[in-house]
Amino acid sequence: MQLNKVHSVKTIDRVAAELGATVDRVFDLAIDMETEDGVIWVYGPGDDSVIAFSPFGIENLRDLIEMDRDYGR
């Protein structure tokens, strides 16, 4: 039996603050990420939803931010 090893996730707002980036920039970079990359959508009541990241997803975002920064030069 496979067990999910992710025990917590952080919302996009918190991750953006920790990475020193805007929520919009993180969202633009993360929108093409897959579940295997460490991103999930969390759904609340009604139409409320938020994107969240596992520790692995945050590391992937760091890499994407660096690549985006390097590409912009």
N, C-alpha and C positions, 0 to 999 in steps of 0.2 A: 504494500500500500504506500502510495506517495503522499507525503505530508507537505503542506505549504510551510516554508521556512520563514516567510515574511511575517514579522510580529507587529510591525507598525509602519505607518506611512505618514508623510507630511504633505499638507496642502500646498498648492501652487503659491499662495501668498507667503507662507512661511519659507518655502524653498527660495523664492525670489529674494526675499530679505536676507537670507543667509548667504546667498551667492552674490549679493550686491547688484542685482539686475532688476529690471522692471517686470511686473507680472506679464505685460504684453509681450516682451521679448522672450521670456521663458515659454509662454504659451505658443508663440510662433515657432520656436525650436522644438517643442514637445509634441506638437500636433501630429507629426508623422511618426512618433515613437509607437511601438507596439507593446503589448503586455509583457512580452519577453524582455523588453528593454527596461522594465521596472516602472511602468506607468499604469495607473488604473483610473477609472471614473467612479466617483462615489455619488450615488443618487440619494436625494433626500425627499421630503414630502413634495407633492406636486411636481413642478418642472425643475426644482432645484437640483443642481449637480455641480461637482467640483472635481478638478483633475488633481490627482495625488501621486506621490512618488515614493517608492521604496528606497532604501539606502543605495541599492544598485542603480536605480533610476536617477538618483541625485548625482552619482558619479558619471553616469552617461551624459547628464545635462552639463556637468562641468566640462567634459570633453567637447560637447557640441558648442558651448560658449567659446571655448578656446579656438576651435576650428572656425567658427563664425568670425571671431576677432581676427584671426590670421588671414582669412579670406578677404576681409574688408580692407586689409592693408595694401 
